Amino acid sequence: MKHVKGIIVILFLLLVVILAVQNYQALSTPINFKVDLIFLRGESSGMPVFLIAVITFLIGVVATWLYGISERFAYKRQIKNLKRDVADKEKELNSLRNLPVTTEEVNSNQSPVNAP
């Protein structure tokens, strides 16, 4: 399965390279970004389309990575809490197993069975 996944990744990258080479003229067209907010105004220098695509992709990778890290920490915390609960339940179970076995009723309101 690892080999199939590797082959698929290589074929996808090859497709991306072929499309980039064939569309070089369109991808190298510079684009200017303008910002016109109340407190901020500005204009960027011309950036090629492929650079914008790469920057956008990297921002998505970083955002996904940060989300994954936060989710991983949440799962670790949940596992830690569940392990603590299991240890408490095992301790309680062991203490119940060590109780002496009695044949008498535990209720204090009832009189003894063998009373004259």
N, C-alpha and C positions, 0 to 999 in steps of 0.2 A: 504494500500500500504506500510505503514511503517513496518508492521509485515512481509510482504512478503520479503521486502528488508533485514530486520534483519535475517530472516530464511536463505536467500541466502548467506549472509555474514557468518553466523555460519557454514553452510555447506561447504563453501569454506575454512574457517579456519580449519575445521575438516579434509578436504581432504589434506591440507598442512601438518598438524600434522601427519596424517597417512603415507604420502609419506616420511616425514622426519624420522619417526621411522623405516620404512621399509628400508630406504637407509642410515642408520646411518653410516655404514662403509665407503661408498663412500663420504658422506658429511664431514666426519671427517679427510679425507686425507689432510695432510698439503701441501701447495703450496708456493714456494719461488718466489718472484718477483725480477727481476734484472733490474736496470736502468743503461744504458750505454750511456750517452750523452757526448758531447764534454766537458762541464763544470761540469758535475755531474756524479759520478759513485757510485753505491751502490747496496746492496742486502738486502731484508727484511728477517726477520726470518719467519719460516714456519707458515702460517695462514691456518686454516681449510676452506674448501670450503663454508660451511654454514656461516661463519663469513664474508667472502668476499661477499656472496650474500646479507646478511643483510646490510653491509656497502654500497653496491651499491644501494640497495633499499632506504636506508635513504638519500643518496645523491640525488637520483631522487625525493624523497618527498620534500626535501629542495629546489631543483631547481624549481619544480612545484609550490611550495608555494611562492617563490620569484617572479616568473612570474605572478602568480595570484594577488599578492599584487600590482605589478606595473600596471597591467591591471585595477585593481580596482581603483587605484588613477587616472588613465587616464580617466576612465568612470566618476568618481566624478567630475573631472575638466570639462569634456564635459557637464555634467548635469548642473553644475554651470553656464557655459557660455550660455547654452540654456535657463536657467531660467532668466538670465539677458536680453537676447534677447527678451524673452516673455514679461518681464516687460517693456522694452523700446517700444515694439510694442503696448502694452496695453495703455501706457502713450500717445503715438502718436494717437491712435484710440480715446481715451477720449478727447484729445485736438481737434481733427477733429469733434467730435460729438458736442462740445460746440461752434462751429463757428455759427455765425448768418446766418439764411437762407435769401437769397436775390433772387429777381426775375430779376434783371438787369444783363446784360452781364458784364463780368469782363474785357474784352478787352478794352484797352484805345485807340486803333486806330479807333474804330467805333464811329460814332456820336450818340447822344441819339436818341431814337426811336420817341419821341414826339416833335422833333425839328420842328419849323415852316418853 
